[in-house]
Amino acid sequence: MRKLTKIIVPALCATMALGAALPAQAYPTQGRNQSIASQIDELQRAVNRSDRRDRISGRDAWNLRRDVQQLSRQYRLYSRNGLSRAEYRILDKRIDSIRARLHVKRHDRDRHRR
């Protein structure tokens, strides 16, 4: 009985430790998913707000909305199995790019509204 206890207890402890480690590894992926999703939502709201306030032209708003929709589709495709670091970087760069274009369009002073 003592030999059995010496074998089973360490094996049980190792199994429990491994089981506790797996959810901890999954959390950063879930956090990345939530971060990207909230940034995409905020970007969509910013485009809509800028269009409503006539800060950007209708054509610019349409193009930016299309880009945000494509980004959202790409996010959904990537996030099916959780985002890898490379996918997160790709999406993050696209968000930054669209955000920068929105900033430029808001401040371009082209006076051609709608």
Biopython code that builds the backbone (N, CA, C, O; Angstrom):
import numpy as np
from Bio.PDB.StructureBuilder import StructureBuilder

atoms = [
    (1, "MET", "N", (0.823, -1.193, 0.000)),
    (1, "MET", "CA", (0.000, 0.000, 0.000)),
    (1, "MET", "C", (0.865, 1.254, 0.000)),
    (1, "MET", "O", (0.528, 2.238, -0.658)),
    (2, "ARG", "N", (1.990, 1.226, 0.741)),
    (2, "ARG", "CA", (2.863, 2.392, 0.809)),
    (2, "ARG", "C", (3.490, 2.671, -0.542)),
    (2, "ARG", "O", (3.643, 3.834, -0.918)),
    (3, "LYS", "N", (3.855, 1.642, -1.277)),
    (3, "LYS", "CA", (4.451, 1.837, -2.591)),
    (3, "LYS", "C", (3.434, 2.446, -3.539)),
    (3, "LYS", "O", (3.779, 3.295, -4.361)),
    (4, "LEU", "N", (2.205, 2.027, -3.434)),
    (4, "LEU", "CA", (1.139, 2.564, -4.274)),
    (4, "LEU", "C", (0.903, 4.038, -3.965)),
    (4, "LEU", "O", (0.694, 4.833, -4.881)),
    (5, "THR", "N", (0.933, 4.409, -2.697)),
    (5, "THR", "CA", (0.764, 5.790, -2.290)),
    (5, "THR", "C", (1.918, 6.650, -2.786)),
    (5, "THR", "O", (1.715, 7.795, -3.189)),
    (6, "LYS", "N", (3.125, 6.101, -2.759)),
    (6, "LYS", "CA", (4.291, 6.840, -3.226)),
    (6, "LYS", "C", (4.228, 7.115, -4.733)),
    (6, "LYS", "O", (4.832, 8.072, -5.217)),
    (7, "ILE", "N", (3.519, 6.302, -5.448)),
    (7, "ILE", "CA", (3.403, 6.471, -6.900)),
    (7, "ILE", "C", (2.202, 7.350, -7.257)),
    (7, "ILE", "O", (2.310, 8.244, -8.096)),
    (8, "ILE", "N", (1.079, 7.097, -6.626)),
    (8, "ILE", "CA", (-0.167, 7.779, -6.981)),
    (8, "ILE", "C", (-0.171, 9.243, -6.549)),
    (8, "ILE", "O", (-0.600, 10.096, -7.326)),
    (9, "VAL", "N", (0.279, 9.559, -5.371)),
    (9, "VAL", "CA", (0.234, 10.927, -4.860)),
    (9, "VAL", "C", (1.038, 11.878, -5.739)),
    (9, "VAL", "O", (0.514, 12.929, -6.108)),
    (10, "PRO", "N", (2.285, 11.564, -6.095)),
    (10, "PRO", "CA", (3.012, 12.481, -6.984)),
    (10, "PRO", "C", (2.365, 12.601, -8.369)),
    (10, "PRO", "O", (2.340, 13.678, -8.964)),
    (11, "ALA", "N", (1.846, 11.485, -8.865)),
    (11, "ALA", "CA", (1.187, 11.527, -10.177)),
    (11, "ALA", "C", (-0.067, 12.396, -10.108)),
    (11, "ALA", "O", (-0.339, 13.168, -11.028)),
    (12, "LEU", "N", (-0.811, 12.277, -9.047)),
    (12, "LEU", "CA", (-2.019, 13.083, -8.864)),
    (12, "LEU", "C", (-1.670, 14.564, -8.733)),
    (12, "LEU", "O", (-2.347, 15.415, -9.311)),
    (13, "CYS", "N", (-0.639, 14.868, -7.992)),
    (13, "CYS", "CA", (-0.197, 16.267, -7.837)),
    (13, "CYS", "C", (0.248, 16.855, -9.173)),
    (13, "CYS", "O", (-0.073, 18.001, -9.486)),
    (14, "ALA", "N", (0.984, 16.076, -9.957)),
    (14, "ALA", "CA", (1.435, 16.549, -11.271)),
    (14, "ALA", "C", (0.253, 16.796, -12.203)),
    (14, "ALA", "O", (0.239, 17.774, -12.951)),
    (15, "THR", "N", (-0.724, 15.921, -12.157)),
    (15, "THR", "CA", (-1.912, 16.085, -12.988)),
    (15, "THR", "C", (-2.697, 17.332, -12.592)),
    (15, "THR", "O", (-3.168, 18.075, -13.452)),
    (16, "MET", "N", (-2.833, 17.554, -11.305)),
    (16, "MET", "CA", (-3.557, 18.736, -10.838)),
    (16, "MET", "C", (-2.815, 20.016, -11.215)),
    (16, "MET", "O", (-3.438, 21.005, -11.600)),
    (17, "ALA", "N", (-1.503, 20.001, -11.106)),
    (17, "ALA", "CA", (-0.716, 21.181, -11.457)),
    (17, "ALA", "C", (-0.822, 21.467, -12.949)),
    (17, "ALA", "O", (-0.916, 22.626, -13.354)),
    (18, "LEU", "N", (-0.808, 20.431, -13.757)),
    (18, "LEU", "CA", (-0.925, 20.608, -15.195)),
    (18, "LEU", "C", (-2.308, 21.142, -15.557)),
    (18, "LEU", "O", (-2.431, 21.999, -16.432)),
    (19, "GLY", "N", (-3.339, 20.646, -14.896)),
    (19, "GLY", "CA", (-4.705, 21.108, -15.151)),
    (19, "GLY", "C", (-4.898, 22.562, -14.765)),
    (19, "GLY", "O", (-5.658, 23.282, -15.413)),
    (20, "ALA", "N", (-4.224, 22.995, -13.724)),
    (20, "ALA", "CA", (-4.330, 24.389, -13.298)),
    (20, "ALA", "C", (-3.549, 25.313, -14.220)),
    (20, "ALA", "O", (-3.894, 26.487, -14.347)),
    (21, "ALA", "N", (-2.512, 24.811, -14.861)),
    (21, "ALA", "CA", (-1.688, 25.650, -15.728)),
    (21, "ALA", "C", (-2.358, 25.921, -17.070)),
    (21, "ALA", "O", (-2.152, 26.991, -17.643)),
    (22, "LEU", "N", (-3.132, 25.013, -17.577)),
    (22, "LEU", "CA", (-3.742, 25.188, -18.893)),
    (22, "LEU", "C", (-4.704, 26.369, -18.968)),
    (22, "LEU", "O", (-4.598, 27.158, -19.907)),
    (23, "PRO", "N", (-5.636, 26.533, -18.032)),
    (23, "PRO", "CA", (-6.488, 27.719, -18.116)),
    (23, "PRO", "C", (-5.713, 29.021, -17.986)),
    (23, "PRO", "O", (-6.113, 30.035, -18.558)),
    (24, "ALA", "N", (-4.618, 29.012, -17.249)),
    (24, "ALA", "CA", (-3.810, 30.223, -17.108)),
    (24, "ALA", "C", (-3.185, 30.613, -18.435)),
    (24, "ALA", "O", (-3.016, 31.802, -18.704)),
    (25, "GLN", "N", (-2.840, 29.655, -19.264)),
    (25, "GLN", "CA", (-2.287, 29.953, -20.573)),
    (25, "GLN", "C", (-3.352, 30.480, -21.511)),
    (25, "GLN", "O", (-3.044, 31.292, -22.384)),
    (26, "ALA", "N", (-4.576, 30.054, -21.364)),
    (26, "ALA", "CA", (-5.659, 30.481, -22.249)),
    (26, "ALA", "C", (-6.100, 31.911, -21.962)),
    (26, "ALA", "O", (-6.634, 32.573, -22.851)),
    (27, "TYR", "N", (-5.893, 32.396, -20.759)),
    (27, "TYR", "CA", (-6.380, 33.720, -20.394)),
    (27, "TYR", "C", (-5.805, 34.850, -21.238)),
    (27, "TYR", "O", (-6.572, 35.706, -21.678)),
    (28, "PRO", "N", (-4.484, 34.902, -21.491)),
    (28, "PRO", "CA", (-3.972, 36.010, -22.306)),
    (28, "PRO", "C", (-4.616, 36.060, -23.692)),
    (28, "PRO", "O", (-4.854, 37.146, -24.222)),
    (29, "THR", "N", (-4.900, 34.898, -24.283)),
    (29, "THR", "CA", (-5.558, 34.869, -25.584)),
    (29, "THR", "C", (-6.941, 35.482, -25.474)),
    (29, "THR", "O", (-7.350, 36.263, -26.333)),
    (30, "GLN", "N", (-7.661, 35.132, -24.419)),
    (30, "GLN", "CA", (-8.992, 35.687, -24.222)),
    (30, "GLN", "C", (-8.912, 37.196, -24.002)),
    (30, "GLN", "O", (-9.759, 37.938, -24.501)),
    (31, "GLY", "N", (-7.920, 37.650, -23.272)),
    (31, "GLY", "CA", (-7.734, 39.081, -23.047)),
    (31, "GLY", "C", (-7.417, 39.811, -24.337)),
    (31, "GLY", "O", (-7.892, 40.926, -24.555)),
    (32, "ARG", "N", (-6.609, 39.186, -25.203)),
    (32, "ARG", "CA", (-6.290, 39.790, -26.498)),
    (32, "ARG", "C", (-7.548, 39.890, -27.348)),
    (32, "ARG", "O", (-7.779, 40.908, -28.002)),
    (33, "ASN", "N", (-8.364, 38.837, -27.344)),
    (33, "ASN", "CA", (-9.618, 38.864, -28.111)),
    (33, "ASN", "C", (-10.497, 40.024, -27.672)),
    (33, "ASN", "O", (-11.019, 40.768, -28.502)),
    (34, "GLN", "N", (-10.657, 40.172, -26.372)),
    (34, "GLN", "CA", (-11.511, 41.231, -25.837)),
    (34, "GLN", "C", (-10.952, 42.599, -26.176)),
    (34, "GLN", "O", (-11.706, 43.515, -26.504)),
    (35, "SER", "N", (-9.644, 42.746, -26.101)),
    (35, "SER", "CA", (-9.004, 44.023, -26.401)),
    (35, "SER", "C", (-9.246, 44.434, -27.850)),
    (35, "SER", "O", (-9.629, 45.573, -28.116)),
    (36, "ILE", "N", (-9.027, 43.523, -28.776)),
    (36, "ILE", "CA", (-9.212, 43.825, -30.195)),
    (36, "ILE", "C", (-10.677, 44.124, -30.485)),
    (36, "ILE", "O", (-10.985, 45.072, -31.207)),
    (37, "ALA", "N", (-11.581, 43.323, -29.927)),
    (37, "ALA", "CA", (-13.012, 43.534, -30.164)),
    (37, "ALA", "C", (-13.453, 44.915, -29.680)),
    (37, "ALA", "O", (-14.205, 45.602, -30.370)),
    (38, "SER", "N", (-12.995, 45.319, -28.513)),
    (38, "SER", "CA", (-13.391, 46.632, -27.993)),
    (38, "SER", "C", (-12.778, 47.762, -28.819)),
    (38, "SER", "O", (-13.411, 48.802, -28.999)),
    (39, "GLN", "N", (-11.559, 47.575, -29.324)),
    (39, "GLN", "CA", (-10.943, 48.599, -30.164)),
    (39, "GLN", "C", (-11.686, 48.743, -31.494)),
    (39, "GLN", "O", (-11.846, 49.855, -31.996)),
    (40, "ILE", "N", (-12.135, 47.635, -32.059)),
    (40, "ILE", "CA", (-12.897, 47.687, -33.310)),
    (40, "ILE", "C", (-14.220, 48.403, -33.080)),
    (40, "ILE", "O", (-14.627, 49.231, -33.895)),
    (41, "ASP", "N", (-14.894, 48.092, -31.977)),
    (41, "ASP", "CA", (-16.159, 48.766, -31.651)),
    (41, "ASP", "C", (-15.951, 50.271, -31.477)),
    (41, "ASP", "O", (-16.740, 51.075, -31.974)),
    (42, "GLU", "N", (-14.898, 50.640, -30.776)),
    (42, "GLU", "CA", (-14.613, 52.064, -30.555)),
    (42, "GLU", "C", (-14.284, 52.767, -31.868)),
    (42, "GLU", "O", (-14.677, 53.916, -32.073)),
    (43, "LEU", "N", (-13.575, 52.093, -32.745)),
    (43, "LEU", "CA", (-13.244, 52.662, -34.048)),
    (43, "LEU", "C", (-14.511, 52.911, -34.864)),
    (43, "LEU", "O", (-14.648, 53.951, -35.509)),
    (44, "GLN", "N", (-15.432, 51.955, -34.831)),
    (44, "GLN", "CA", (-16.705, 52.114, -35.539)),
    (44, "GLN", "C", (-17.484, 53.304, -34.983)),
    (44, "GLN", "O", (-18.048, 54.090, -35.745)),
    (45, "ARG", "N", (-17.514, 53.435, -33.670)),
    (45, "ARG", "CA", (-18.214, 54.569, -33.059)),
    (45, "ARG", "C", (-17.553, 55.893, -33.433)),
    (45, "ARG", "O", (-18.245, 56.883, -33.670)),
    (46, "ALA", "N", (-16.229, 55.920, -33.489)),
    (46, "ALA", "CA", (-15.507, 57.149, -33.832)),
    (46, "ALA", "C", (-15.808, 57.577, -35.266)),
    (46, "ALA", "O", (-15.985, 58.766, -35.533)),
    (47, "VAL", "N", (-15.866, 56.622, -36.184)),
    (47, "VAL", "CA", (-16.198, 56.942, -37.578)),
    (47, "VAL", "C", (-17.618, 57.484, -37.655)),
    (47, "VAL", "O", (-17.857, 58.504, -38.301)),
    (48, "ASN", "N", (-18.558, 56.816, -37.006)),
    (48, "ASN", "CA", (-19.952, 57.277, -37.018)),
    (48, "ASN", "C", (-20.090, 58.664, -36.398)),
    (48, "ASN", "O", (-20.810, 59.515, -36.920)),
    (49, "ARG", "N", (-19.402, 58.883, -35.290)),
    (49, "ARG", "CA", (-19.470, 60.185, -34.611)),
    (49, "ARG", "C", (-18.891, 61.286, -35.503)),
    (49, "ARG", "O", (-19.458, 62.376, -35.591)),
    (50, "SER", "N", (-17.782, 61.009, -36.151)),
    (50, "SER", "CA", (-17.163, 62.008, -37.033)),
    (50, "SER", "C", (-18.055, 62.317, -38.229)),
    (50, "SER", "O", (-18.126, 63.464, -38.670)),
    (51, "ASP", "N", (-18.728, 61.314, -38.749)),
    (51, "ASP", "CA", (-19.642, 61.529, -39.873)),
    (51, "ASP", "C", (-20.861, 62.339, -39.426)),
    (51, "ASP", "O", (-21.284, 63.261, -40.123)),
    (52, "ARG", "N", (-21.415, 62.000, -38.281)),
    (52, "ARG", "CA", (-22.587, 62.727, -37.762)),
    (52, "ARG", "C", (-22.280, 64.200, -37.533)),
    (52, "ARG", "O", (-23.128, 65.062, -37.766)),
    (53, "ARG", "N", (-21.082, 64.481, -37.082)),
    (53, "ARG", "CA", (-20.693, 65.853, -36.774)),
    (53, "ARG", "C", (-20.091, 66.578, -37.974)),
    (53, "ARG", "O", (-19.577, 67.688, -37.836)),
    (54, "ASP", "N", (-20.152, 65.957, -39.148)),
    (54, "ASP", "CA", (-19.606, 66.523, -40.393)),
    (54, "ASP", "C", (-18.130, 66.870, -40.277)),
    (54, "ASP", "O", (-17.681, 67.870, -40.837)),
    (55, "ARG", "N", (-17.377, 66.058, -39.558)),
    (55, "ARG", "CA", (-15.938, 66.253, -39.463)),
    (55, "ARG", "C", (-15.229, 65.591, -40.637)),
    (55, "ARG", "O", (-14.104, 65.957, -40.979)),
    (56, "ILE", "N", (-15.901, 64.601, -41.260)),
    (56, "ILE", "CA", (-15.359, 63.922, -42.438)),
    (56, "ILE", "C", (-16.438, 63.896, -43.507)),
    (56, "ILE", "O", (-17.626, 64.002, -43.205)),
    (57, "SER", "N", (-16.020, 63.757, -44.749)),
    (57, "SER", "CA", (-16.983, 63.737, -45.847)),
    (57, "SER", "C", (-17.719, 62.396, -45.866)),
    (57, "SER", "O", (-17.290, 61.424, -45.245)),
    (58, "GLY", "N", (-18.810, 62.370, -46.577)),
    (58, "GLY", "CA", (-19.581, 61.141, -46.709)),
    (58, "GLY", "C", (-18.778, 60.035, -47.371)),
    (58, "GLY", "O", (-18.862, 58.874, -46.971)),
    (59, "ARG", "N", (-18.005, 60.393, -48.375)),
    (59, "ARG", "CA", (-17.173, 59.400, -49.067)),
    (59, "ARG", "C", (-16.104, 58.843, -48.127)),
    (59, "ARG", "O", (-15.857, 57.637, -48.103)),
    (60, "ASP", "N", (-15.476, 59.724, -47.359)),
    (60, "ASP", "CA", (-14.469, 59.264, -46.402)),
    (60, "ASP", "C", (-15.099, 58.347, -45.358)),
    (60, "ASP", "O", (-14.525, 57.321, -44.994)),
    (61, "ALA", "N", (-16.286, 58.726, -44.879)),
    (61, "ALA", "CA", (-16.974, 57.905, -43.886)),
    (61, "ALA", "C", (-17.298, 56.530, -44.458)),
    (61, "ALA", "O", (-17.124, 55.514, -43.785)),
    (62, "TRP", "N", (-17.769, 56.503, -45.703)),
    (62, "TRP", "CA", (-18.110, 55.233, -46.338)),
    (62, "TRP", "C", (-16.870, 54.344, -46.451)),
    (62, "TRP", "O", (-16.925, 53.155, -46.136)),
    (63, "ASN", "N", (-15.755, 54.923, -46.900)),
    (63, "ASN", "CA", (-14.519, 54.151, -47.040)),
    (63, "ASN", "C", (-14.008, 53.639, -45.690)),
    (63, "ASN", "O", (-13.570, 52.494, -45.579)),
    (64, "LEU", "N", (-14.068, 54.489, -44.675)),
    (64, "LEU", "CA", (-13.609, 54.070, -43.350)),
    (64, "LEU", "C", (-14.513, 52.991, -42.762)),
    (64, "LEU", "O", (-14.025, 52.050, -42.136)),
    (65, "ARG", "N", (-15.829, 53.118, -42.957)),
    (65, "ARG", "CA", (-16.753, 52.084, -42.481)),
    (65, "ARG", "C", (-16.480, 50.745, -43.165)),
    (65, "ARG", "O", (-16.512, 49.693, -42.527)),
    (66, "ARG", "N", (-16.213, 50.798, -44.458)),
    (66, "ARG", "CA", (-15.906, 49.579, -45.198)),
    (66, "ARG", "C", (-14.639, 48.930, -44.636)),
    (66, "ARG", "O", (-14.586, 47.714, -44.453)),
    (67, "ASP", "N", (-13.634, 49.740, -44.367)),
    (67, "ASP", "CA", (-12.390, 49.208, -43.817)),
    (67, "ASP", "C", (-12.593, 48.603, -42.426)),
    (67, "ASP", "O", (-12.006, 47.570, -42.106)),
    (68, "VAL", "N", (-13.418, 49.242, -41.609)),
    (68, "VAL", "CA", (-13.697, 48.711, -40.275)),
    (68, "VAL", "C", (-14.481, 47.403, -40.385)),
    (68, "VAL", "O", (-14.248, 46.480, -39.605)),
    (69, "GLN", "N", (-15.409, 47.311, -41.345)),
    (69, "GLN", "CA", (-16.154, 46.071, -41.543)),
    (69, "GLN", "C", (-15.234, 44.941, -41.997)),
    (69, "GLN", "O", (-15.368, 43.808, -41.536)),
    (70, "GLN", "N", (-14.297, 45.244, -42.902)),
    (70, "GLN", "CA", (-13.332, 44.232, -43.332)),
    (70, "GLN", "C", (-12.455, 43.790, -42.170)),
    (70, "GLN", "O", (-12.151, 42.605, -42.031)),
    (71, "LEU", "N", (-12.053, 44.734, -41.345)),
    (71, "LEU", "CA", (-11.265, 44.422, -40.161)),
    (71, "LEU", "C", (-12.053, 43.526, -39.215)),
    (71, "LEU", "O", (-11.509, 42.574, -38.655)),
    (72, "SER", "N", (-13.321, 43.828, -39.041)),
    (72, "SER", "CA", (-14.171, 43.033, -38.166)),
    (72, "SER", "C", (-14.311, 41.607, -38.695)),
    (72, "SER", "O", (-14.276, 40.652, -37.919)),
    (73, "ARG", "N", (-14.469, 41.459, -40.007)),
    (73, "ARG", "CA", (-14.540, 40.124, -40.609)),
    (73, "ARG", "C", (-13.242, 39.353, -40.392)),
    (73, "ARG", "O", (-13.257, 38.170, -40.052)),
    (74, "GLN", "N", (-12.125, 40.039, -40.591)),
    (74, "GLN", "CA", (-10.830, 39.400, -40.396)),
    (74, "GLN", "C", (-10.658, 38.983, -38.934)),
    (74, "GLN", "O", (-10.125, 37.910, -38.651)),
    (75, "TYR", "N", (-11.101, 39.820, -38.022)),
    (75, "TYR", "CA", (-11.030, 39.491, -36.596)),
    (75, "TYR", "C", (-11.846, 38.235, -36.286)),
    (75, "TYR", "O", (-11.371, 37.336, -35.591)),
    (76, "ARG", "N", (-13.073, 38.178, -36.804)),
    (76, "ARG", "CA", (-13.918, 37.005, -36.555)),
    (76, "ARG", "C", (-13.273, 35.734, -37.105)),
    (76, "ARG", "O", (-13.335, 34.678, -36.476)),
    (77, "LEU", "N", (-12.660, 35.842, -38.272)),
    (77, "LEU", "CA", (-11.983, 34.696, -38.873)),
    (77, "LEU", "C", (-10.805, 34.242, -38.009)),
    (77, "LEU", "O", (-10.642, 33.050, -37.747)),
    (78, "TYR", "N", (-10.002, 35.184, -37.577)),
    (78, "TYR", "CA", (-8.831, 34.855, -36.763)),
    (78, "TYR", "C", (-9.219, 34.323, -35.384)),
    (78, "TYR", "O", (-8.557, 33.426, -34.860)),
    (79, "SER", "N", (-10.275, 34.860, -34.797)),
    (79, "SER", "CA", (-10.578, 34.548, -33.397)),
    (79, "SER", "C", (-11.350, 33.249, -33.211)),
    (79, "SER", "O", (-11.716, 32.913, -32.084)),
    (80, "ARG", "N", (-11.602, 32.528, -34.263)),
    (80, "ARG", "CA", (-12.328, 31.259, -34.112)),
    (80, "ARG", "C", (-11.622, 30.309, -33.152)),
    (80, "ARG", "O", (-12.267, 29.658, -32.330)),
    (81, "ASN", "N", (-10.316, 30.231, -33.254)),
    (81, "ASN", "CA", (-9.545, 29.347, -32.378)),
    (81, "ASN", "C", (-8.661, 30.134, -31.423)),
    (81, "ASN", "O", (-7.677, 29.600, -30.913)),
    (82, "GLY", "N", (-8.992, 31.377, -31.178)),
    (82, "GLY", "CA", (-8.168, 32.227, -30.330)),
    (82, "GLY", "C", (-7.096, 32.907, -31.163)),
    (82, "GLY", "O", (-6.603, 32.339, -32.138)),
    (83, "LEU", "N", (-6.743, 34.099, -30.788)),
    (83, "LEU", "CA", (-5.760, 34.861, -31.551)),
    (83, "LEU", "C", (-4.342, 34.445, -31.185)),
    (83, "LEU", "O", (-3.992, 34.345, -30.009)),
    (84, "SER", "N", (-3.545, 34.208, -32.199)),
    (84, "SER", "CA", (-2.121, 34.003, -31.955)),
    (84, "SER", "C", (-1.477, 35.385, -31.823)),
    (84, "SER", "O", (-2.115, 36.402, -32.094)),
    (85, "ARG", "N", (-0.233, 35.412, -31.411)),
    (85, "ARG", "CA", (0.445, 36.705, -31.285)),
    (85, "ARG", "C", (0.588, 37.391, -32.634)),
    (85, "ARG", "O", (0.447, 38.610, -32.729)),
    (86, "ALA", "N", (0.865, 36.621, -33.672)),
    (86, "ALA", "CA", (1.015, 37.200, -35.010)),
    (86, "ALA", "C", (-0.309, 37.787, -35.496)),
    (86, "ALA", "O", (-0.329, 38.877, -36.066)),
    (87, "GLU", "N", (-1.402, 37.079, -35.278)),
    (87, "GLU", "CA", (-2.712, 37.585, -35.687)),
    (87, "GLU", "C", (-3.073, 38.839, -34.903)),
    (87, "GLU", "O", (-3.624, 39.791, -35.455)),
    (88, "TYR", "N", (-2.758, 38.832, -33.615)),
    (88, "TYR", "CA", (-3.021, 40.014, -32.789)),
    (88, "TYR", "C", (-2.257, 41.224, -33.328)),
    (88, "TYR", "O", (-2.809, 42.320, -33.424)),
    (89, "ARG", "N", (-0.985, 41.020, -33.680)),
    (89, "ARG", "CA", (-0.177, 42.127, -34.221)),
    (89, "ARG", "C", (-0.739, 42.637, -35.541)),
    (89, "ARG", "O", (-0.779, 43.845, -35.772)),
    (90, "ILE", "N", (-1.172, 41.729, -36.408)),
    (90, "ILE", "CA", (-1.750, 42.135, -37.691)),
    (90, "ILE", "C", (-2.981, 42.991, -37.467)),
    (90, "ILE", "O", (-3.120, 44.061, -38.060)),
    (91, "LEU", "N", (-3.878, 42.513, -36.603)),
    (91, "LEU", "CA", (-5.104, 43.268, -36.336)),
    (91, "LEU", "C", (-4.799, 44.601, -35.658)),
    (91, "LEU", "O", (-5.415, 45.617, -35.979)),
    (92, "ASP", "N", (-3.865, 44.599, -34.734)),
    (92, "ASP", "CA", (-3.502, 45.822, -34.035)),
    (92, "ASP", "C", (-2.932, 46.862, -35.002)),
    (92, "ASP", "O", (-3.236, 48.050, -34.889)),
    (93, "LYS", "N", (-2.115, 46.421, -35.942)),
    (93, "LYS", "CA", (-1.566, 47.350, -36.937)),
    (93, "LYS", "C", (-2.664, 47.903, -37.842)),
    (93, "LYS", "O", (-2.640, 49.084, -38.189)),
    (94, "ARG", "N", (-3.620, 47.067, -38.225)),
    (94, "ARG", "CA", (-4.729, 47.558, -39.057)),
    (94, "ARG", "C", (-5.584, 48.556, -38.298)),
    (94, "ARG", "O", (-6.035, 49.547, -38.871)),
    (95, "ILE", "N", (-5.811, 48.310, -37.023)),
    (95, "ILE", "CA", (-6.574, 49.254, -36.205)),
    (95, "ILE", "C", (-5.842, 50.588, -36.145)),
    (95, "ILE", "O", (-6.448, 51.644, -36.325)),
    (96, "ASP", "N", (-4.542, 50.536, -35.893)),
    (96, "ASP", "CA", (-3.752, 51.771, -35.847)),
    (96, "ASP", "C", (-3.790, 52.503, -37.180)),
    (96, "ASP", "O", (-3.867, 53.731, -37.206)),
    (97, "SER", "N", (-3.736, 51.775, -38.274)),
    (97, "SER", "CA", (-3.763, 52.379, -39.600)),
    (97, "SER", "C", (-5.095, 53.087, -39.866)),
    (97, "SER", "O", (-5.115, 54.219, -40.349)),
    (98, "ILE", "N", (-6.187, 52.425, -39.553)),
    (98, "ILE", "CA", (-7.505, 53.031, -39.763)),
    (98, "ILE", "C", (-7.682, 54.228, -38.838)),
    (98, "ILE", "O", (-8.224, 55.258, -39.240)),
    (99, "ARG", "N", (-7.226, 54.087, -37.605)),
    (99, "ARG", "CA", (-7.325, 55.192, -36.645)),
    (99, "ARG", "C", (-6.535, 56.412, -37.142)),
    (99, "ARG", "O", (-6.995, 57.547, -37.013)),
    (100, "ALA", "N", (-5.346, 56.174, -37.709)),
    (100, "ALA", "CA", (-4.526, 57.273, -38.236)),
    (100, "ALA", "C", (-5.208, 57.918, -39.445)),
    (100, "ALA", "O", (-5.200, 59.142, -39.581)),
    (101, "ARG", "N", (-5.796, 57.102, -40.320)),
    (101, "ARG", "CA", (-6.501, 57.663, -41.481)),
    (101, "ARG", "C", (-7.700, 58.496, -41.050)),
    (101, "ARG", "O", (-7.978, 59.540, -41.641)),
    (102, "LEU", "N", (-8.409, 58.040, -40.028)),
    (102, "LEU", "CA", (-9.533, 58.820, -39.510)),
    (102, "LEU", "C", (-9.034, 60.159, -38.979)),
    (102, "LEU", "O", (-9.657, 61.192, -39.222)),
    (103, "HIS", "N", (-7.939, 60.150, -38.272)),
    (103, "HIS", "CA", (-7.367, 61.387, -37.735)),
    (103, "HIS", "C", (-6.998, 62.346, -38.870)),
    (103, "HIS", "O", (-7.285, 63.541, -38.793)),
    (104, "VAL", "N", (-6.369, 61.826, -39.914)),
    (104, "VAL", "CA", (-5.981, 62.661, -41.054)),
    (104, "VAL", "C", (-7.220, 63.229, -41.734)),
    (104, "VAL", "O", (-7.257, 64.411, -42.076)),
    (105, "LYS", "N", (-8.230, 62.393, -41.931)),
    (105, "LYS", "CA", (-9.454, 62.856, -42.598)),
    (105, "LYS", "C", (-10.180, 63.915, -41.772)),
    (105, "LYS", "O", (-10.782, 64.831, -42.332)),
    (106, "ARG", "N", (-10.127, 63.799, -40.459)),
    (106, "ARG", "CA", (-10.765, 64.808, -39.613)),
    (106, "ARG", "C", (-10.074, 66.158, -39.717)),
    (106, "ARG", "O", (-10.716, 67.200, -39.584)),
    (107, "HIS", "N", (-8.776, 66.145, -39.953)),
    (107, "HIS", "CA", (-7.996, 67.369, -39.925)),
    (107, "HIS", "C", (-7.483, 67.801, -41.291)),
    (107, "HIS", "O", (-6.576, 68.631, -41.355)),
    (108, "ASP", "N", (-8.022, 67.276, -42.381)),
    (108, "ASP", "CA", (-7.468, 67.597, -43.688)),
    (108, "ASP", "C", (-7.955, 68.939, -44.244)),
    (108, "ASP", "O", (-7.386, 69.446, -45.210)),
    (109, "ARG", "N", (-8.993, 69.514, -43.649)),
    (109, "ARG", "CA", (-9.506, 70.830, -44.026)),
    (109, "ARG", "C", (-9.814, 70.949, -45.514)),
    (109, "ARG", "O", (-9.566, 71.987, -46.128)),
    (110, "ASP", "N", (-10.356, 69.879, -46.086)),
    (110, "ASP", "CA", (-10.631, 69.926, -47.525)),
    (110, "ASP", "C", (-11.947, 70.655, -47.863)),
    (110, "ASP", "O", (-12.203, 70.965, -49.027)),
    (111, "ARG", "N", (-12.756, 70.919, -46.869)),
    (111, "ARG", "CA", (-13.986, 71.705, -47.041)),
    (111, "ARG", "C", (-14.997, 71.077, -48.006)),
    (111, "ARG", "O", (-16.004, 71.705, -48.333)),
    (112, "HIS", "N", (-14.751, 69.891, -48.448)),
    (112, "HIS", "CA", (-15.692, 69.209, -49.339)),
    (112, "HIS", "C", (-16.511, 68.232, -48.541)),
    (112, "HIS", "O", (-16.261, 67.027, -48.564)),
    (113, "ARG", "N", (-17.476, 68.746, -47.845)),
    (113, "ARG", "CA", (-18.312, 67.899, -47.010)),
    (113, "ARG", "C", (-19.516, 67.444, -47.811)),
    (113, "ARG", "O", (-20.177, 68.246, -48.471)),
    (114, "ARG", "N", (-19.784, 66.203, -47.751)),
    (114, "ARG", "CA", (-20.930, 65.524, -48.382)),
    (114, "ARG", "C", (-21.008, 65.812, -49.811)),
    (114, "ARG", "O", (-21.910, 65.322, -50.491)),
]
sb = StructureBuilder()
sb.init_structure("model")
sb.init_model(0)
sb.init_chain("A")
sb.init_seg("    ")
for serial, (resi, resn, name, xyz) in enumerate(atoms, 1):
    if name == "N":
        sb.init_residue(resn, " ", resi, " ")
    sb.init_atom(name, np.array(xyz, "f"), 0.0, 1.0, " ", f" {name:<3s}", serial, name[0])
structure = sb.get_structure()
